[in-house]
């Protein structure tokens, strides 16, 4: 059975995917920089994330101690129990990666977000796809969205450099 395509992300409907992880400051944020990938932090605290309107939105990859990377996907305000695995599908230009995630409470809200941790080395091929791709489709328990990959190569390169085991 063929699944229908995921809807495109529009600023008016994207608000519930905005991460409550803090504001990222963009200098000279014009129309071209309104939606793109960025990196932030230094050393082992580097993260790569999608931005919309200058703020982290939708998905983030962050270095953690010991050479692991945390993948964090925003929720939609609904609460999910953290007692079992849920499914996350990340597709870059139609090539899917399916992985289990766990729900955890949003730090600044009543809903849940979805998290997983992987050794940095295990994400090499996926990060290659992200860095070179045109579009990322994210399908999580709270919904689905499409994100352009403009700027992802530079953001992922900064993450990889700092998270190298």
Short mmCIF file of the C-alpha atoms (twelve columns), coordinates in Angstrom:
data_MODEL
# 
_entry.id   MODEL 
# 
loop_
_atom_site.group_PDB 
_atom_site.id 
_atom_site.type_symbol 
_atom_site.label_atom_id 
_atom_site.label_alt_id 
_atom_site.label_comp_id 
_atom_site.label_asym_id 
_atom_site.label_seq_id 
_atom_site.Cartn_x 
_atom_site.Cartn_y 
_atom_site.Cartn_z 
_atom_site.pdbx_PDB_model_num 
ATOM 1   C CA . UNK A 1   0.000  0.000  0.000  1 
ATOM 2   C CA . UNK A 2   1.425  3.373  -0.976 1 
ATOM 3   C CA . UNK A 3   1.290  6.041  1.704  1 
ATOM 4   C CA . UNK A 4   0.178  9.565  0.741  1 
ATOM 5   C CA . UNK A 5   2.907  12.220 0.737  1 
ATOM 6   C CA . UNK A 6   3.528  14.164 3.925  1 
ATOM 7   C CA . UNK A 7   2.220  17.736 4.001  1 
ATOM 8   C CA . UNK A 8   4.670  20.579 3.450  1 
ATOM 9   C CA . UNK A 9   5.607  22.713 6.431  1 
ATOM 10  C CA . UNK A 10  4.016  26.137 6.373  1 
ATOM 11  C CA . UNK A 11  4.782  28.887 8.907  1 
ATOM 12  C CA . UNK A 12  1.110  29.090 9.926  1 
ATOM 13  C CA . UNK A 13  0.874  25.362 10.710 1 
ATOM 14  C CA . UNK A 14  4.379  24.810 11.991 1 
ATOM 15  C CA . UNK A 15  3.987  26.578 15.333 1 
ATOM 16  C CA . UNK A 16  3.226  23.436 17.324 1 
ATOM 17  C CA . UNK A 17  6.554  21.909 16.221 1 
ATOM 18  C CA . UNK A 18  8.672  24.747 17.588 1 
ATOM 19  C CA . UNK A 19  11.121 23.434 20.166 1 
ATOM 20  C CA . UNK A 20  11.239 25.040 23.560 1 
ATOM 21  C CA . UNK A 21  15.031 24.720 23.718 1 
ATOM 22  C CA . UNK A 22  15.854 28.433 23.838 1 
ATOM 23  C CA . UNK A 23  16.210 31.035 21.149 1 
ATOM 24  C CA . UNK A 24  19.068 30.894 18.681 1 
ATOM 25  C CA . UNK A 25  20.267 34.337 17.669 1 
ATOM 26  C CA . UNK A 26  20.631 34.888 13.923 1 
ATOM 27  C CA . UNK A 27  22.427 37.951 12.647 1 
ATOM 28  C CA . UNK A 28  21.061 39.427 9.456  1 
ATOM 29  C CA . UNK A 29  18.186 36.960 9.312  1 
ATOM 30  C CA . UNK A 30  16.445 37.778 6.061  1 
ATOM 31  C CA . UNK A 31  14.045 35.767 3.952  1 
ATOM 32  C CA . UNK A 32  16.773 33.337 2.870  1 
ATOM 33  C CA . UNK A 33  17.723 32.623 6.484  1 
ATOM 34  C CA . UNK A 34  14.147 32.278 7.746  1 
ATOM 35  C CA . UNK A 35  14.237 28.483 7.354  1 
ATOM 36  C CA . UNK A 36  17.577 26.702 7.442  1 
ATOM 37  C CA . UNK A 37  19.945 24.477 9.372  1 
ATOM 38  C CA . UNK A 38  22.343 25.935 11.938 1 
ATOM 39  C CA . UNK A 39  24.891 24.757 14.439 1 
ATOM 40  C CA . UNK A 40  25.567 26.247 17.856 1 
ATOM 41  C CA . UNK A 41  27.792 25.604 20.827 1 
ATOM 42  C CA . UNK A 42  31.461 24.775 21.200 1 
ATOM 43  C CA . UNK A 43  33.512 21.704 22.015 1 
ATOM 44  C CA . UNK A 44  31.445 18.738 23.105 1 
ATOM 45  C CA . UNK A 45  28.310 20.900 23.419 1 
ATOM 46  C CA . UNK A 46  27.757 21.427 19.683 1 
ATOM 47  C CA . UNK A 47  24.328 20.840 18.231 1 
ATOM 48  C CA . UNK A 48  22.887 20.973 14.712 1 
ATOM 49  C CA . UNK A 49  19.251 21.918 14.304 1 
ATOM 50  C CA . UNK A 50  16.630 23.176 11.892 1 
ATOM 51  C CA . UNK A 51  15.510 26.763 12.392 1 
ATOM 52  C CA . UNK A 52  12.367 28.582 11.459 1 
ATOM 53  C CA . UNK A 53  12.131 32.296 12.037 1 
ATOM 54  C CA . UNK A 54  15.507 32.226 13.789 1 
ATOM 55  C CA . UNK A 55  14.511 29.655 16.430 1 
ATOM 56  C CA . UNK A 56  15.241 25.934 16.707 1 
ATOM 57  C CA . UNK A 57  12.251 24.036 15.336 1 
ATOM 58  C CA . UNK A 58  11.310 20.422 14.701 1 
ATOM 59  C CA . UNK A 59  14.534 18.421 15.103 1 
ATOM 60  C CA . UNK A 60  17.945 18.711 16.725 1 
ATOM 61  C CA . UNK A 61  21.087 16.578 16.905 1 
ATOM 62  C CA . UNK A 62  23.377 17.272 19.889 1 
ATOM 63  C CA . UNK A 63  26.734 15.966 21.109 1 
ATOM 64  C CA . UNK A 64  26.684 14.162 24.433 1 
ATOM 65  C CA . UNK A 65  29.527 12.920 26.625 1 
ATOM 66  C CA . UNK A 66  31.185 9.698  25.534 1 
ATOM 67  C CA . UNK A 67  30.860 10.253 21.788 1 
ATOM 68  C CA . UNK A 68  27.104 9.822  21.523 1 
ATOM 69  C CA . UNK A 69  24.575 11.993 19.721 1 
ATOM 70  C CA . UNK A 70  21.106 12.783 21.000 1 
ATOM 71  C CA . UNK A 71  18.333 13.129 18.420 1 
ATOM 72  C CA . UNK A 72  15.473 15.257 19.697 1 
ATOM 73  C CA . UNK A 73  12.164 15.689 17.849 1 
ATOM 74  C CA . UNK A 74  9.609  18.234 19.034 1 
ATOM 75  C CA . UNK A 75  6.114  17.208 19.968 1 
ATOM 76  C CA . UNK A 76  2.784  18.912 19.348 1 
ATOM 77  C CA . UNK A 77  1.708  19.676 22.907 1 
ATOM 78  C CA . UNK A 78  0.191  16.231 23.546 1 
ATOM 79  C CA . UNK A 79  1.481  14.050 26.371 1 
ATOM 80  C CA . UNK A 80  2.902  10.610 25.658 1 
ATOM 81  C CA . UNK A 81  3.975  8.080  28.274 1 
ATOM 82  C CA . UNK A 82  7.698  7.340  28.398 1 
ATOM 83  C CA . UNK A 83  7.100  3.712  29.340 1 
ATOM 84  C CA . UNK A 84  7.642  2.212  25.878 1 
ATOM 85  C CA . UNK A 85  9.417  2.752  22.589 1 
ATOM 86  C CA . UNK A 86  7.686  4.646  19.815 1 
ATOM 87  C CA . UNK A 87  8.630  4.875  16.135 1 
ATOM 88  C CA . UNK A 88  10.530 7.686  14.435 1 
ATOM 89  C CA . UNK A 89  11.016 7.716  10.660 1 
ATOM 90  C CA . UNK A 90  13.569 10.117 9.174  1 
ATOM 91  C CA . UNK A 91  13.620 10.141 5.361  1 
ATOM 92  C CA . UNK A 92  16.233 12.050 3.379  1 
ATOM 93  C CA . UNK A 93  15.185 12.442 -0.258 1 
ATOM 94  C CA . UNK A 94  13.002 9.326  0.027  1 
ATOM 95  C CA . UNK A 95  15.534 7.077  1.809  1 
ATOM 96  C CA . UNK A 96  14.078 6.179  5.212  1 
ATOM 97  C CA . UNK A 97  15.730 5.442  8.530  1 
ATOM 98  C CA . UNK A 98  13.378 3.890  11.100 1 
ATOM 99  C CA . UNK A 99  14.358 3.991  14.763 1 
ATOM 100 C CA . UNK A 100 12.764 3.692  18.192 1 
ATOM 101 C CA . UNK A 101 12.398 6.824  20.329 1 
ATOM 102 C CA . UNK A 102 11.211 7.507  23.863 1 
ATOM 103 C CA . UNK A 103 8.870  10.267 24.947 1 
ATOM 104 C CA . UNK A 104 10.027 12.678 27.629 1 
ATOM 105 C CA . UNK A 105 8.389  15.818 29.028 1 
ATOM 106 C CA . UNK A 106 9.027  19.096 27.210 1 
ATOM 107 C CA . UNK A 107 11.096 21.273 29.577 1 
ATOM 108 C CA . UNK A 108 8.887  24.363 29.102 1 
ATOM 109 C CA . UNK A 109 5.478  22.904 28.442 1 
ATOM 110 C CA . UNK A 110 2.933  20.256 29.211 1 
ATOM 111 C CA . UNK A 111 3.578  18.048 26.193 1 
ATOM 112 C CA . UNK A 112 6.159  15.469 25.217 1 
ATOM 113 C CA . UNK A 113 9.148  15.438 22.894 1 
ATOM 114 C CA . UNK A 114 10.878 12.374 21.451 1 
ATOM 115 C CA . UNK A 115 14.489 11.419 22.127 1 
ATOM 116 C CA . UNK A 116 17.033 8.763  21.201 1 
ATOM 117 C CA . UNK A 117 20.795 8.409  21.632 1 
ATOM 118 C CA . UNK A 118 23.235 6.782  19.223 1 
ATOM 119 C CA . UNK A 119 27.004 6.378  19.071 1 
ATOM 120 C CA . UNK A 120 28.301 9.106  16.746 1 
ATOM 121 C CA . UNK A 121 29.941 6.488  14.510 1 
ATOM 122 C CA . UNK A 122 26.577 4.753  13.946 1 
ATOM 123 C CA . UNK A 123 25.125 7.894  12.337 1 
ATOM 124 C CA . UNK A 124 27.844 8.383  9.696  1 
ATOM 125 C CA . UNK A 125 25.880 7.275  6.620  1 
ATOM 126 C CA . UNK A 126 22.734 9.077  7.796  1 
ATOM 127 C CA . UNK A 127 24.664 12.305 8.402  1 
ATOM 128 C CA . UNK A 128 26.196 11.976 4.915  1 
ATOM 129 C CA . UNK A 129 22.644 11.891 3.526  1 
ATOM 130 C CA . UNK A 130 21.563 14.870 5.638  1 
ATOM 131 C CA . UNK A 131 24.571 16.938 4.600  1 
ATOM 132 C CA . UNK A 132 24.010 16.350 0.879  1 
ATOM 133 C CA . UNK A 133 20.231 15.997 0.712  1 
ATOM 134 C CA . UNK A 134 17.490 18.365 -0.342 1 
ATOM 135 C CA . UNK A 135 14.648 17.460 2.048  1 
ATOM 136 C CA . UNK A 136 14.142 15.681 5.371  1 
ATOM 137 C CA . UNK A 137 10.780 14.130 6.196  1 
ATOM 138 C CA . UNK A 138 10.206 13.584 9.915  1 
ATOM 139 C CA . UNK A 139 7.400  11.241 10.990 1 
ATOM 140 C CA . UNK A 140 7.071  10.982 14.763 1 
ATOM 141 C CA . UNK A 141 4.219  9.973  17.090 1 
ATOM 142 C CA . UNK A 142 3.095  13.619 17.313 1 
ATOM 143 C CA . UNK A 143 2.884  14.189 13.561 1 
ATOM 144 C CA . UNK A 144 4.873  14.587 10.377 1 
ATOM 145 C CA . UNK A 145 6.676  17.440 8.669  1 
ATOM 146 C CA . UNK A 146 9.045  18.159 5.791  1 
ATOM 147 C CA . UNK A 147 12.137 20.276 6.271  1 
ATOM 148 C CA . UNK A 148 14.438 21.668 3.590  1 
ATOM 149 C CA . UNK A 149 18.095 20.779 4.126  1 
ATOM 150 C CA . UNK A 150 19.557 24.198 3.197  1 
ATOM 151 C CA . UNK A 151 22.656 24.712 5.361  1 
ATOM 152 C CA . UNK A 152 22.616 21.154 6.696  1 
ATOM 153 C CA . UNK A 153 26.069 20.309 5.288  1 
ATOM 154 C CA . UNK A 154 27.791 23.039 7.291  1 
ATOM 155 C CA . UNK A 155 25.743 22.358 10.451 1 
ATOM 156 C CA . UNK A 156 26.357 18.593 10.307 1 
ATOM 157 C CA . UNK A 157 30.094 19.141 9.630  1 
ATOM 158 C CA . UNK A 158 30.372 21.248 12.816 1 
ATOM 159 C CA . UNK A 159 28.526 18.570 14.788 1 
ATOM 160 C CA . UNK A 160 30.677 15.741 13.429 1 
ATOM 161 C CA . UNK A 161 33.908 17.604 14.143 1 
ATOM 162 C CA . UNK A 162 32.989 18.131 17.788 1 
ATOM 163 C CA . UNK A 163 31.352 14.747 18.374 1 
ATOM 164 C CA . UNK A 164 34.129 12.641 16.864 1 
ATOM 165 C CA . UNK A 165 34.845 9.708  19.185 1 
# 
